[in-house]
Amino acid sequence: MDGSNLPEVRSTCAYCGVGCGVLLRPDGAGGLTVRGDPDHPANFGRLCSKGTALGETVGLDHRLLAPRAFGRDLGWDDALQLVADRFRETIAAHGPDSVAFYVSGQLLTEDYYVANKLMKGFIGSANIDTNSRLCMASTVAGHKRAFGTDTVPGTYEDLDQADLVVLVGSNLAWCHPVLYQRVLAARQARGTRIVVIDPRRTASCDQADLHLALNPGSDVALFNGLLTEIHRRGAVDPDFVKQTSGLEAALETAGNDQISETGLPAEKRAAFFDLWINTPRVVTVFSQGVNQSSSGTDKVNAILNCHLATGRIGRPGMGPFSVTGQPNAMGGREVGGLANTLACHLDIENADHRAAVQAYWQSPAIPQSSGLKAVDMFRAVEDGQIKALWIIHTNPAVTMPEAGRVTRAIAACPFTVVSDLTLHTDTARLADVVLPAAGWAEKNGTVTNSDRTISRQRAVLQPPGQARPDWDILAEVGRRMGWKTAFDYASPAEIFREYAAMSQIAARFGKDLDISGFSDIDEAGYAELEPTRWPLGRKRAGGRFFGDGHFFHSDRKARIVPVGHRRPAALPGQQYPFVMNTGRTRDQWHTMTRTGLSARLSAHLAEPFVDIHPQDAAREGISSADLVEVTSRIGRGIFRARITQDVRIGHVFAPIHWTAETAPSGRVDMLVPGTTDPISGQPESKATPVSISVMQAAWYAFAVSRRPLLTPSVAYRATVRTDNGYRTELADHARIQDWEQTAREWFALADTDAVTAGDPARGSFRIALSQDGCLQAALFVSPRPLPLMRDYLATMPDIPPAQVLTGRGPADAKDTGPIICACFGVGLKTIVDAISCGQAMSVDAIGAALNAGRNCGSCRPELGALIDRHAPDAADNPSRQLQGDVA
C-alpha cells in the first residue's frame, strides 16, 4: 500500500531530552518516514543521526506480540489477573514495601502518572524508582537544595543568546547534537565562546576556545575556586545576593578547598575564571559527568552557587542548565516517578503535601517516607525484601551498576513482570511475565523536554499483535487489585487532565509546577496540543524562573550551599591503576534495543571498545585493535582497544551500550560498583579503578551471515546488523579442531554447500556456506586480528562464494569503509579519498562534495581530524587527535 498521500503527523523524537519535534508519515505497510518538524521550538527541523534513522527502527521482527507467562503465551485477561493477584497476595502477606516498580524515562507522562498513583497512592509504598535515577537524580537534589524545588531555570533560547557556554561533563556534540548546533550557530552569529570541562577530549572540544581536562570528580574544587575568585574580584551581585542565604559559609568552605585537586595548570584555571567572570551572559550546561558521581549533588550546587552569587540566572543568555538524557526524564520528575518525590514537585517528607495528595486521589494510603532508590531497590530484591517487581521499558540487567549482581537478583525474585516491546533484552529473559507494550509512534501522550516544554507524542502506527499502551496496562491492573474508580481511565487525555488539575495543589503550596491551564482540556484540544513550556497557570505562563529573585523555599530565598571537594569513592592503585570513564557513542542509544535495529547507525562503531592513551598502551604492550581484558574489583570485560590521545595518561573510556544480546563480554556496568551519592542516590559511573591487559586469544574470527549466529560460547562476541544480515567479531582462548563443523553449527546451516580454504598449520581457516548458489554465511579465522574488507563483506549475499573467501572485493568494487556520517551513510574511505586528492580541504568542502556533516553535524569533529591526517600537506599540520580514525 502506498502511503505517500497520507498526511504527516506531528510528534516528538523517542531519544534524548532535547525533545525534538518530528513529522511522521506512515507508508501504509507498517513503515514510516521521519523528518524534523521545522515549527517545533526545540529543533526547528534539525535532527541528529539517531532521530533521522527512527523510521528504520519500527520493524516487527523483534516484537513481542502477546503476553507471556512462565514461557507460554497467555491472553490479556489471564496475564493481567495473574499480575494483579500476585502483587495483591504479596502485599497481603508481606506488606506494601515488599513490592516495587522500576520504570523509565521512555514512558510518557500519562504512563508515569498512573504508575506513580498506583504505587504511592493505592499500594501505599514509595518503592517506585526510575532509570532516570542513573541520569539526573543529582540535578534534582541540587535544584531542591538551592531553589526549594526541582526547577530548570532557563530555556533553549538562552543558548542562542549567551556570550559564553560552558559544557561541564557534557559531550553535547554527540549526546545532544541539536543543542550543540544551536551553540555553534550562536558562535557564528554573535561570537559565543565555548569552554569544555571534561577529563577527556570529546567531539565537543572541536570548536572550544578552552578545554579543561580536570581530574575526574574534581568539579567542586574548580567551581569553588571560581566562587572564591568571584568574591575576590568584587563580582558578587549585592542586590541579588539579598535574595539568597549561605554565601559567607559557602565562601569559607570554598576557600578551604585545594584547587590543585583539579590537576589543571594555573594558566588554564586563570583563563577560565577570566572568561566566566568577565562574560555576564554565561550559560553553564551540565550533564552526566556532573551527575554520575558520588559527589554529584555537591557538584551541581557548586555550579549553582556561582550563578546565584553573580545573579546570572533567570535572565536572557545566562543561567545553569541541566540537559537530560531521556525523552521524558523531565515528565517523570514532574509526576513523582522518583522514590523520594510526590507528583507535581510535592515533597514526600512533608505531611501537608502527603495529605493533600491523598485527599486529591481519595486513596487509601500514602507512604510516610521515601522509598528505595534504584541501587538500594535491587539490593532489596537480592536480599529478599522485594518479592514482586515490575520493570517497565528499561533494561537494568545491563544498565545498573553491579550488573551481574542485579541480574542474579532479578532472576531470583519470586515474581518479576517486565513490560517491553521485545523479549530480546537481558532483563526480559529473566522475567516470569512479559507484557507486550505499545512503542513509540504507536501510542499517544505527552513528554517534557529539558527546558520544560511539553510536547505530544502521537500514534501513527497500529500497535502490533496484542500490544497495549502502558497507562492502559497499569490502570487495568489497578482495577483488578480492587481500585476500579481510581483507575477508570478511557484515554490519555483524561489522565493528563487529572494531572493538570492536581498541579493546582502545588501552586497553592507555592511550588513551581503549575499546568492547571490544561485542567479542562478536552479530547480535541489534547489531540491538537501545541508544544507548550510550563508553567501554564493563572499567575504565569512559560518563560524563565528566578530572574525576579523569588525562589521556592519558605522564605522565598535561594540557598548558596557550602560544598567541599571529595575525591571519587574509589581511587586507582597498584592492582587497578587506571580510572575508567563511561558514556555514550554518537549513534547508539542506551542498550541499543532501538538504535541497534538500524544498520546505518550500527556501522559507525560496531564493537565495544576502550580508549587508551598511547603511552599507557605502549607500557601495557597493547597495539591498536587488540582485544583487551578490563578488570575491576567486581567484574571483567573484553573490549577492542582504540589508542588515542583523547584520554589522559592513566585514564580509559568505554561506552555503555552493549548487552548479552550484542556483546556479552562488553557490558561495561559489569565492572562499575554500586557506589552512590549519599543525597541523590545516583551511582558513580565515571571513575572506576580498573586494570587492563591484552587478551591472549588462541584465534580471532569475523563472520557475516544472513541470520544471527546461534550464541556461541566464546570469550568474545560482538554482533551488529548490516543491510543484509549480521556481522560478528569473535575470539576465544580454546582451540577448535573442526572449523567447518563449528561454522555449520554456529550458523545453523548443516545442509548447505561449503567452499573452504585455509592453512591449518598456521591456524588460518575460511569457509563460505551457500544454498542454491546464494551466499548464506562466511567465516574467517586467524591466530591474529584479521585485516579484511569488512564493510564490503557485509554486503553479502551479493558476493560469489569463491570471491568472499579472499576477504577482499574485486578490483572494481567500491569499498567505502566504516560509516563516519550516519545521517547520509558516508564512509571513511570515501572521505579520505576526497581529502587525499585535494577535492575537500575543509569540513564545509567535504559537506559540499559528499553531504557528510550537513545534517546534525555530530561527525564534523571527525571530519576535521581526518583532514589533519590525510590532507596532502598533513605532515606539516598539527593533528587535533579528536575522535580517532575508526578504520
N, C-alpha and C positions, 0 to 999 in steps of 0.2 A: 504494500500500500504506500503510495506517495504522500508524504506529509508536508510537501513544500508549500501547500496552500493553507496549512494550519497556522493559526496566529501565534506569535511569540508571547510567552508568559513571563512576567517579571518575577524574579525570585532572588535568593541570596546564596552565595557560594557556600559549600559544605566544609571548607577548611578553616583557616585561621581566624583570629578575632578582628581582622581588618573589616570583615563583613561586606565584601564587595557585592554589588548588585550584578545579577546575570540575567540574560534574556534566553529563555529556553524554548526550543521548538521541537516537539516530538515528530518522529518520521512516520508514525503510524504503524510501525512494526517493532516497537519496543526500544528503538534507538532515540538519540537525542543530539541536537546541535546546540552549542553553547557559545555565546559571545557576551562581552561585557556590556553592562547597561550604562549608556552614556549619560543618563539622567540621575544615576544614583550618587549621592553626595560623598560616599566613601571612596569611590574609584573612578567616576566619570568615564566609564568604558574600559579602563585598563583591567587586565587580568594577569596573574602570574602563570608560570608554566603548568602548575597543578590545576588552576582554575580553567585554563584553556583546554586541558585534556579531560575535563569532567565527563564529557559525552562518551569517552572511551571506557568508563568505569561502571556503566549501568547494565552490563550484560547479566544473563540469568544463570550461566553455567555454574556459578559458585553459590547460588542462593539456596537457603533453607525454605522449603515450600509448605511445610506442615509442622505442627508441634510434634516434638519427640520426647518421650519419657522412657528412661532406662533402656535406650537403644531401639525403641519401636515407635512408629507413628501413632499419634492419637488425634482424635477430633478436639476442637477447641473446648467443647463442653467438659470433656473428661480432663483435659490438661489444666484448665483454669480451676476446676473443682479440686484437683489434686494439689495445686499450689495453695489455694485458699485453705484447704483442710490442713495441710502440713504446717503452714505458718500459724494457723489458729491453734492447732494441737501443741505446737512447740511453745507458744506463748502461755497457754493454759498450764503446761507442765513446768515451765522454767522461767516464766515472766517475760515482759516485753523486751528487756535488754538481751534476751537470748537470740534475737533475730536482727538482721541488718540488711540494708540496701547499699550497694556500691554503684553509683551512677556516673554520668558522663557529660562533658561539655558538648557532645554530639546530640544530646537531647534538645528538643525545642522547649521553649519556656513553659508551654502548656503541659508538656510531659513532666518536666521538672516539678511544676506546681503540684500536680496530682500525686507524684511520688512523695514529695515532702509532706503534703497534707495527710496522706495515708499513714506514713511512719510517725510523724511527730504529733499529729492531732488525734489519731484514732488508735493506732497500735500503742502510742504513748511512750515511744522511745526516741531518742535523738540519734540513734545509730543509722544515720544516713549520711554518707560522705561521697565524694566525687573525685574523679581523676583530675579535676581542676585543683585539688589539694597538691598535686605534683607540679602545678603550673604557676599559680598566682596566690596561694594562701598567705605568703609573707607580705604581699602587697595589701591584701585585705587587712591583716593585722596592723601593718604600719599606718594605713589610712585611718583605721579606727583609733589608734593611739593619738595620731596628730589632729585629726579633724572631728573625731567623735562619731564618725560613721564612714562606711566604705564608699567614699565619693571620688570619682575621677574628676579632677577639677577642669581640665581643658578639653579642647576639641581638635579635630584634624586640621582645622583652619590655622591653628597655631603653628603647625609645621610649615605652612605656606608663608607665615608672617614673621617667623623667627629670623634673627640675625646670627644665631649660634644654635646648633643642635648637637647635644652631647649624647652619644649612644653608650650606655653603660650595660655591659653584659648582654648586648643585643646585636646579633648579626642581622640587622634589618634588611640588608640586601638580599639575603637568602630566605629568611624566615617570614618577613613581611614586605615582599618586594614592591608592592603597590605603594606603600607608605614611603619606602626608600626613594621611589621615583618622584614622589611629591617633594621630598627633601632636595633631591638633585635639581628639580625644576625651580625651587626657591633659590638654590645656589646660583643657577644660571640667571634668574630674573633679578635677584637682589643681592647676590654675593654672599649668601648664607654660608657660614663656615661650619665645619664638621669636626668633631672630636670623637674618637672611638676609644673607649676604656674597656679593654679585654685582654686576658693573658695571652691569647693567640691572635695572629694576624688573620683576618677574615676578609671576605669579599667586600664588606662594608668599609674596609680601610682604603679601598682603591681611590676614593675621592676625598679622603680625610685630610684635613690640614695637620692633624696631630693624632698619633696613635700612642696610647699609654698602655704598655704591656705590663701591667702591675702583677704582683704575686697573687695567686688565687686566694680569694677570701679577704683581701685587704682593702676593699672598697670603703669600709668605715673609716679606716685610717686616712685615706685620701680625702674623703669629704669632711672629716673632722679638721684636716689641715686646711681645706678650703674655708670652712666656717671660721676658724681662727684667723685666717688671712682677711676674710670679710670684715671681721671686727677690728683687726689691727689697722686696716686701711680706711676705716670710717665708712664702710659701705652698708652698714646696717640701716634699714629704713625705720627711723624712730617712731613715726606715726603708725606704721603697720604693726610694729612690734608691740604697740599698746594693746593690740587685739590678740596677743599671744601670751603664754606664760612659759617659763622654764629656760629662757635664753641664758641667764647667768650660770645656771647649773650645767647646761649643755656646753657652754664655753669652757667652764672649768674642767669638765670631763674631756673635751676635745683637746685642751691644752696639755693634758697628761698623756695623750696618745703619741706614739713614736711614728712619725710619717715615714721613717726609714723602713718600716714594715712593708711598705708598698714595693720596695725594690726599684723604685723609679729614680733616675738621675735628677739631681736638683734642678737642672735647667729645664727639664720637661715638666716637672711639677710647677715651676715658676711660669712657664709658658701657658699651662692650663689655667692657673689662677688668674693670670693677666686677662686671658680671653674671657673667662667666666665673669669676673668682677667688672670688667670694662664693657661688657655687652649686655645692656638691660634686657633686650629681647632674647632670652635664652630658654630653650626647652630641653629638659633632661629626660630622655627616653630610656626606660629601663625594662629589662625582661628577665629571662631565666638565669642569666649569670648573676643577677642580684637575688632573685627569689629562691633558687635551689641551693640553699646554704644553711648550715647550722646556725648562722647569724643573719639569716635573710631579712627578718623583720627589722633588726638594727640597721642593716644596710639601707632599707627603704627609708627609715626615719632619718638617717644621716643625710640622704639626698633631700628629703622634705625640709629638714632643718635649714638648709642653705637657701631654699626658695622662700621659706617663711621669714627668715631673718632679713631678707632683702625686699620682701613684698612682691617678689616676682612670681605671682600666682594669680590665676583667675582673670588675667588681662591678655589682650591680643599678643600672640607671639611669645608667651612666657608661661612657664609652669612645669611641674613634674608630670611625667606621662608614662603610665604603665601600659605596655602593649601585651595583649593576652594571646594565648596560643591556640585556642579552640573557638569554633564559630559561636558557641553560646556559653562560654565560661562566664560572661557577664550576666546573662539571663539566669544562670544557675545561682550566682551570688544574690541576685535580686529576689528570688523566690525561696531562699533558705536552703539551698542544696548542700551547704556545708554543715557539718555536725555541730558546729558551735554558733549557729545563727538561726533566727526565725525569718519568715518571709518578710519582704518589704524593708530589709535592713533593720528589723527589730532585733532586740537582744534577748537571747535565751536566758541569760542570767538575771534579767530584770523582771521582777514579779508582776509589775503593772503591764509590761508588754506581753508576758505569758497569758495573763488573764484576758487581755483584750483580744489576742489571737484565738484563745479557746472560746471566748464568747462569740466571736465572729463566725467561727467554724461550727459552733454548737457541738463541740467534740467532747467525748467522754473523758479525755485525759490530755495532759500536756507535760512533756518532760521538764524536770526542775533544773536540769543542768546539761552541759554539753555532752554529746555522745562521743563515740570513738572515732578519732581521725584515722585516715587511711592506713598508715603503718600499724597503729595500735589495733585497728579493726581486724587486720589479717593475722596479727599475733593472737588476738582473742579467738579467731577461728581456729588457729593452731592449738590453742590451749583448751579448746572445747567449750569456751564460754558462749560463743556464737554457734548455734546449732542449725540455723536456717538462714541462708544467704541468697540474695537476689542481685545479680550483676547485670547491668543494663548498658549495652553499647560501649563496652570497654574491655580491655584485654590485660588484666592485672597480672596474669601468669607470666607476662613479658615485661610490662611497664613498671611494676612496683620494684623498689629496691629489694634485695634479697629475693630475687625472683624464684630461685629454686625452692626456697623455704615457703614462699607464698603458694607455689604450685602444689607442693605437698600438703599444705594446709587446706586448700580448696578441695583437693582430691579426697581428703579425709573427713570433710564436713559432712554431717549426717544428711543434709538436704541442700542442694545447690541448684538454683534456677539461673539460666542465662537467657536474656533477650538480645537477639542479634540478627543480622542479615544472613549469617552463614554458620555452618558447623565447623568451618576450616579456620579456627583460631585455637591457640594453645589453651585458652580458657574454656571455650565451648566444649572442647573434647573432655573436660573434667566434670561437666555438669550432669546432674540427674535428669533435669528437664531443660530443653532448649525451645524457646518460643520464637516463631518467625515474625520479626518486626518489619514494618514498612520502612523504607530507606529514604534518603534524600531524593527529591523530585517525585516522591510517591505520597507524601503526607503534607498536611497544612499546619502552619503555626507561625510563631514569631521567634526571632533571635535578637539579641542585643550585642552590638559590637563594642570595641574598645573605647569609643568616645560617646557611649550612652545612646547610640542611635538604634531604635527598634525597627527592624525590617521584617517583612513577610518572607517565609519560605512557602512556596505554593506547589501543589501536586500537579504534575503534567503527565505522569505515567501511572498506570494501574498497578497497585501492589501485586506481585506475582503470587500465584498459588493462594494460600490462606493467610498471607502476611497481613498484619493489622497494625495501626498506629499505636505507639507506646501509651499515650494517655488512655486509649480505649482498653488496652490490656490491663493497665493498673486499676482503672476505675471498675472494671468487671470483677477483678479480684477483691477490691474493696467492698463491692456489693455482696459478693459471695461470703465475705467474712462477717457480714451482718450489718453493714452501714449503707443501706440502699439509697436513702435520701441524699446523704452527703456526697455520693459519687454517681448520682444520676445525671451524668452529662450526655448531651446529644451531639456536641460539636466542639472543636477547639475554641471557637468564638465565645461560647458560653463560659469556658474556663477562663479565657482572657478577661472577660467582663468581671468575673468574680475576683480575679487577682487585682484588676484595676480598681475596683471598689474597695478592696481591702487596703490598698495603698493610702486611702484616706485616714486610716488608723495611724500610719507612720507620720502623715502630715500633722495630725493632732498632737503627736508626741514631739513635734519639731524636727522630724527626720527629713532627709533629703529626697527620698524616693517617693515621688507623688506622680502617678499616672492616672489620677482619678478623672481626668478629662475623657478617658476611654470607658468609664464605668457604665455608660449607657449605649455603647457602640452596638449596632445591630449586625445581622449576618451580612448584609450588603456592604455596610461600612467596613467591616472586618475584611471582606473579600477585596476591597479596593484600598486598603490601608497603605498609605504612603510612608516612606522612611521618615521617622519622627524621633528627634532627640529628646529624651526626658530631662527634666521634669515636664509634665503637662498637667497642671492643676489650676486651681483657682487663683493662686498668687503669682505664679510664674510659669514660663514655658521656655524650654531649651536653654541654650547659652552656656556660659561658664559659671563655675562656682568660686566663691571666696574672694573675688575682686573687691567686694564691699567690706571685707574683714570680718564677716559673720560666719561662725562655724557651728558645729552641732554638739559640742559639749554643753553641759548645763549652764555654764557661764558665758556661752557663745564665743569663747576664745579658743584659739588653736593651742596645741601643746608642742613646744620645741623640746624634744625628748633627749635627755642625756644618754648617749650611747658610746660605748668604747669598743675598740678593735679586739676581736677574738680570732685567733687562728682557727683554721678548719679543725674539726674534731679529731681527725687522724692525719698524721704527718708522715712524709716519706722517711725511710730509714734504710738500714743495711739490707734487710730482707726484701723490702718493697721500695726501691729507690726512686721510682717515677711517680708523678702526680697525673692521674688520668682525668681529663675533662670529657664531658659527653655533650651531645647536642644533635641537631638535625642536619640533613643534607638538603640540597636545593630543591630536588624534585620529588622527594618522598615525604610521607605523612604518617606520623605515629608508627603503627606496626604494619603498614602497607596493605591493610585489608581493602583499601580503595585504590590508592595510587599504584599498588602492585599489579592491578589489573590492566594497566596501560603499558604496553611495550615501549612506547616512546619515553615515558618517564623512567622506566627501568634501565634505559640504555646509557644513562649518564655515569652513574657509579653503581656497578652491578654486583658488588660484593661488599660484605662487611670489611672495614679497613681500620687501620690505626695509623695516624700521622705521627712521625717520629723525627726528631732533628737529626741532620747528617752526622754531627759529632757523636750523638748517642748511638746512632745506627752503626757507625764505624767501631765504636768501643764494644758493642754487643755482637759484632760480626754479622749484622743484618744488611742484606742487599735489597734494592728496590724490587718489589713484587714477591719477596719471600713471604711465606706463611709464618706467623709468629704466634707463640703462646703468651697470652697476657694473664697474669695470675694476681689475685688479691687475697686477702686473708679469708674470704668467704667463697671464692669461686674462681673459675678458669674459663678462658675463651680462646678461640683461634681466629686471627684476623689477617688480612693481606696488608703488608707493610707499604706505606707511602712515605718516602723520605722527602722532607720539606722543611724549609726554614720558617714556615707559617707558625710552627710551635717553637717554644723556647727550649733550650737545653734543660733536660730533666723533666720535661712535660710531654704528654702524649694526648691525642684526641681521638675518640671513637664515637661514631654515630649510633643512634638508639633504635633503628628501625627493624632489625632482623629478628626473626622468630624461629620457633621449632619448625614451622612450615617452610620457611625460606632459607634459613641457615642456622641449624641447631647450635653450633658452637660459636655463633656470632652474636649471641644475646648479651648485650652489654650490661643489663641490670642483674645478670647472674653474678657480677663482680662488685656491684655497688652495695655497701652496707646500709642498714636502715637507720642511720643517724639522722635526727631531725632537729629543726629549730624548736627550742622549748616553748616558744609563744605560738607560732603558726602551725607547727606540726609538719612543715614541709621538709622533705628529705634533702640531704646534701648530696647532689648528683654531679658536682663539678670538681671534686677534689678527693679522688680515691687513690690511695697509695697502691702501686702495682709493680710487679717485675715483668720483664719481657725477655724472651729467648726465642731463638729460631726453632721452628718445628722440624724435627728430624723425621721427615716422611720417607717411606720406602718407595712411594710412587705419587705422581700427580696426574690428574686426568681432567679432560674437558669433554663435555658431551653436548650434542644438540639432538633434539627429539621433537616429534610432533605431539607427544603426550608427556606429562611429567614422569620422571623416574619413579619407580617404586622405591620407597625410602630405604636406601642402602645404609647399613650400619657401618659407617666410616667416621673417622675423626673429624673430617671437614667436608661440608657440602654447602654450596650456595647456589640457589636456583632463582632465575628470573624469567619472565615471559619475553618472548620475541613476537614479531608479527605473525610468525608461522608455527609457533610452538614454544619451546623452552630451551634455555641454555644453562648448563650446570658446571661448576668447578668442584672438583673432588680431590681429596688426598687422604692417605692413611699410613699408619705405621706398619701394618701387617702386609706381607707379600701375598699376591694372588697368583695361583698357578695356571688356571684356565680362564683367560680373559674373554674368550668368545662365549663360553657358557655364562660367565658372570654378566656380560653385556646383555645377553638374551634375557637373563633373569631381571636385571635392573629395568630394562625397557619393556618387559612382558611381551617379547616378540620371539617366542620359541620357534615358530614355523616360517620365519622369513628367510629370504636369501641373504647370504653373507659374503662380503668381499673383505678379505683381511690382508694386512701387510704388517711387517714389523721386524724387529731384531731382538729375539728373546734373550740373547746373550747380554745385550745392553739394557734390557728391561723396557724396550720400546714396543708398543703394540697399537695397531689401528684397525678398526672394524667399521664397516658400513652395512646396515641392515635395510633391505628394501623389500617391497611387496609389489608384484606386478610392475616392476621397473621403476617404482616411485620410492624415493629415499624416505625411510621412516625414522632412522636414528643413526648417529655416528658417535664413536668413542675414540679418544686419542689418549694414550697413556705414555708416560715417560718418567724416568727416575729424577728428572729436574723439571721446574716450571716450563711449560710449553710455549714456544714462540709460534703462534698460529694467527691466521686472519679470522679472528673470532667473529667479527661483525659480518664478514662475508659468509662464513659457515652458518650463521644464524638465519640466512635467507633460505635454507632448505625448506621444502623438498624440491626446489627448482635446480638442484645440483646433481649431476650424474654421480652414481656411487663411486666410480673409479676416480673421478675428479676430486671428490670430497676427501679421499684418503691422503691427498697431497697436503692438505691443511691450508692450501692457498687457492686463490681464484685463478682463472685463466688470464693470459696476458692482457686481454681487453676488458677484464672485469673491473668495475669501479668499486674500490674499497674506500668508503667514506670515513671509516674509523669510528670510535666511540662518539656518541652524541654529546655535543657541547651546548648547542642551543636546542632545548627541548621544545620550545614553542613552535619552531619551524623545522625541527628534525635535521639540523645541520651538523655534520660530523667533523671530528678533529682533523682528519687528513684533508678534507675539502678546504677547511680554513687555512691549514698550514700551507697547502699548495698556493692558495690565493696570496698569502703573505710572502712566501718564498720567491714567487715570480714578480713581486713588486706591484701586484694588482690592488692590494689592500694594505695600506701602510698606516691606517688608523682604525680605531674601533668603528667610527662612523662610516669609513670606507668599506669595512667588512659588511656592515649593515646594508649599505647601498648595493654591494655586489651579490651578497648571499642571503640577505634578510636577517642574519643572525644578530641578536641583541636589540631588535627593533620592536619587541613587544613588551615583556615585563622588565627587560634589562638586567635580570639577575645573572646572566652569563657574561656581561660586559667586562668585569674584572678578569675573568679567564681569557677573554679575547685580548685584552691588553697585555696579559702575561705572555700569551702566545706570540704577539708581535715582538715583544722584547727578546724572546728566544729565537725566533725564526726569521726575522727581517733580514734582508741581505747584509745589513751592517750591524747585525745583532752582537757581534763580538765587541763592538765599540759602545754598546748600550748597557747600562746597569740593569740587571734583571730585578724586577719587582718581587719575584718569588711569591706570587699571590696564591691561587688555589692549586697550582701544580699542573703539570702536563699529565692528563689522566689516561694516557695511552696504555 
